[in-house]
Amino acid sequence: MQSGDSLKDSRMNGGWQARRYNYFSLALSCLQLRKFYDEVELVTDDLGKYLLIDKMKLPYTKVSLELNSLNEYHPGLWALGKIEAYRIQDAPFLHVDNDIFIWDAFSEEIENAALVAQNFETTVKDATATFNEIYTGLNFIPDYLQKLKGVDSISYSNAGILGGTDVSFFKNYTREIFNFLHANEQYINDNIKNLNSAYINVIYEQMVFNQLADGSNKSITHLFPNEVDIPRDIGFFHEANRKYGGYMHCCGTFKKNRLIYELLELKLKEHYPEYYELINYHINAIEI
């Protein structure tokens, strides 16, 4: 876990090899979504608005600054921004991570499903290990998580995309997460530097999502129902149309692959040269 300036650098890099590639990713993700959808909302804070709207001029159709309300939370709880974005929705929605690029619209099945996620994950041992590690230290563990204690491998849905038409479910889901974090705030703040913070975020975002859906007998429609864990080539541009219906997700280690981040730059330069040049102008002027 990082803190101070290194944490800020990590946020600004977004997991990419350098900050510029995070900016290219943010731009290409938004611009490709706008090719297929008339409404693409940005939920961010003041810094995000400065970067994406004021400087990069990305064509979001609506901007919310709700993430300014999260300043009191530990910065290691990075998925909480997504939770807040889910919480404020009052109509059917689909949240798309900013390292996802689409080359076709989502199917009607995905757009009309009650609950949607990318795919199922069943063998991520580190997530299970982190859950069992923090279990005894937490002040409050809801019933639907208590039953996971000691399970060899906890299953959950990948939240690269997450959403659906069941808005009431998301109101309850996000309320449960904030209650869980408030009740365990002291333990999390005291211990997050020594824990696997990536999987703490998995626990409250993805494990809670699946457990609440299971507990209320609600089915989850997955974009890739036949994939288990991270689809092998989902972060490669050349496989997006061939294997994944025009969808790619540069999660995790894909961002460190030179072929991928250099192709990302080329794709933005080729398809959206005006945005590419604008972003580079601000980078060179040390404005972003």
N, C-alpha and C positions, 0 to 999 in steps of 0.2 A: 504494500500500500504506500502511495506517495503522499506527500504533504507539501504545503508551501508553494514555491514557484514551480517545482517539478510537477506538482499536481495540476497547476494551471497549464503548464506546457502540455501535459498529457491530455487534458480536456481540449485544448486548442488543436492538437494533432489528431484527436479522434481515433487513435490507434494506428494511424498511417505513419509511414516512414518519416514524413516531414509535414509541417503545417500546410504548405501549399496544396498537398494532395487531399487534405481534409477539405479545403476550400473547393477544390475541383469536384470532390465527391458531393458536397452539399449542393453545388450548382447543378451538376448533371442529374442528380436524383430529383430535384425540384423540376428542372426543365423537362425531363422525360415524363414525369407525372402530369405536367401541364399539357403535354401533347395529347393525352387521352382523357383528361378530366377538366371540367370547367371550374371546379371548386377544389382548391388545394390550400389548406389552412396551415399557417405556421404558429406553433405554440412555443414561445421562447421567453427570454428576459431582455433587459435593456442592452446587454452586450450582444446577444444574438440579433436583435433588431438592427443595431449599429452595423454589424458585419454583413448580414444577409440582405437587409433592405436598404439602409442608407448608403452603403458602399458597393455591394455586389449587385444591387438592383434586381434581385430575383423576383419573378412574377407571381408571388403568392397572392391569392385573392382575398385573404383575410389574415390579420396578424393579431395574436393575443400575447399580452405580456404577463400572463398568469404565473410564469416561473419565477418572477421576482419574489413571490410569496414563499419560496423554498430556501431563502438565504440562511435560515436558522438551522437547517439540517446539515449533517456531516457531508462534506463534498464527496466522500466515498460512496454515498448512496446515489450514484449517477442515474439509475433507472427511475428514480422518483420523479424526474421531469416527465417521463412517459406516463407515469401513473396520474400525475396532475392533468396531463393532456387528455387522458381517458375520462377523468372525473368531470371535466367541465363540458363534456359533450351532451347535448340534449336531443340529438337526432342520430340515426344510424351513421356509423363512421368506420373508416379503416385507417388505422395508424400505420405508417410506413417508415421504417428506420431510414436515416439519411445516408446509409451505405448500401442502399438497395436501388437498382436501376431497372426500369421496366421498358420493354421494347414492344409491348402490346398491352391492351387493357386487361384487367382481371375478368374472369368469366362471370356470368350472371350467378352461377352457384355461389361463388365467393362473395360477390357484391350483395347477395340477398340472404346469406346465411345468418342465423341468430348469433352464433359465436364463431370466430375465425382465427386461425393461427397458421404459422408457416408449415410446421411439420412436428411430429412427435419425437421426443428424445427419451431414450430408455436406458442408456448405458454410461451416462456421465458420472463416473465414480466420485470425482472431486466435489460435485454438488451434494451428493449424498453424505460424503465425509464431512463437509462443512456444516451441513444440517445437524448431524450427530454431535459434532464438536460444540456447537453453540447451544444445543438443546438444554443442557443442565444449567447454563448460565442465564437463560432468559427469565424474566419476571413473569411473562405472560405468553402462553402458547395455546392458541385456540384448539378446540377439539379436533377439527379437521386436519390439523398438523400433528397433534399428539399421536395419532395412529400411525404416523410414518416413522416413529422412533424405532431404530434397529432394523429397518428395511434395508436389504442388501443394495438395492438400486432403485432410487425414486424416479418415477417417470413424470414428465411435464412437457408442455408444448413450447416450441421455439417462438419467441415473440418478435421475430423480424417484421412480420405483419401481425397486427392484433386488432380486433374490433368486432363489429356485427350490428345487427338490428335490435338486439335485446339490450336497449339502453338501461333499463332498470337493473339488469344484472351488473352492469359496469358501475352503477351508482353504489350498489352494495359491495362489490368487489373492491373498489377504491376506498370506500369507508373502512372496510376490514383492514386494508393495508396501513392506512394512517393510524388506526387504533393500535395495530400491532407495533408499529414503529414508535408511537408515543409511549406505550407501556414499557418498551424495552430500550428507550432512548439512552439511558445511562450506560447500560451494558454495551450497547453498540458503540457509543462514543469512546468508551474506555478500552475496547478490545479490537476495533476494526483494523487497526494498524497491524495486528498480529494474526489476523484471520485472512482467509481468501475472500477479499471483498467482492470479487466478480461473482462468486456464488452466493454471497449474501443477497445480492441483487436478484439472482435467479430465484432464490427462496421466496422473497416477498412478491416478486412480479409473476413468475411463471409457475412455481409450485402452488401458490395460493390460487391462481387462476384455475388450474386443473382440479384442485381439491374442491373448490366451491362449485365448479361446474358438475363434477361427479356427485357431490352431495345434494344437488338440486335436480339431478337426473337430466341435465342439459348436455346435449351432444355438441362437440366441437368439430367444425368443418375445417380440415387441413388443406392448404394449398397443394401439398405433396403428401397425400395419404399413404403412399406406399414407401416413403422414405423414413428411415429410422436414424436419428441423430443428424448431424450436419451433412446434407447431401454432398457427395465427394467433390464435385466440380462446380458447385454453385457460385463460386467467386470468380470464375473465368469468363471473360467476355466471349470467347469463341464457342463456349458451350451454352450460352443463354438461350438462343433460339433452337439449337439442336436438341437439347435435353430438358430444358426447364420452361418451355412455353414463353420465351421472351423475358424471363425473370432472372436476375442475378443478385446475390447478396454477398458483399465483400466483408463477411464477418471474420473476427479473430485473426488467425495467421495469414489469411488471404491478403490482408493489408500490407504485409511485410514482403510480399512477392514482387520482385522488380518488374516482371512481365506485366503484372496487373496494374501497378500504380503508374507505370509509364504508358500503358494502353489507356488508362483512365484519362491522362492528360491529352493524349492524342484524340480520344473520342470527343472530349469537350472542345478541343481546338477545331476539329473537323466539323462538328455539328452545330456548335454555338460559338463561332469565332469572336463575336462581339463581347460575350461574357468572359471568354478566356482572356482576351486582351485587357478587359477592365479589371479582372482579378489580379493579373500580373502587374498592371499599372499600380494598384494599391499596395501590392506586396513590395514592389521595388521602391515605392515612396514611403515604406515602413508605416503605412496607415492601417494595415490589418495583419 
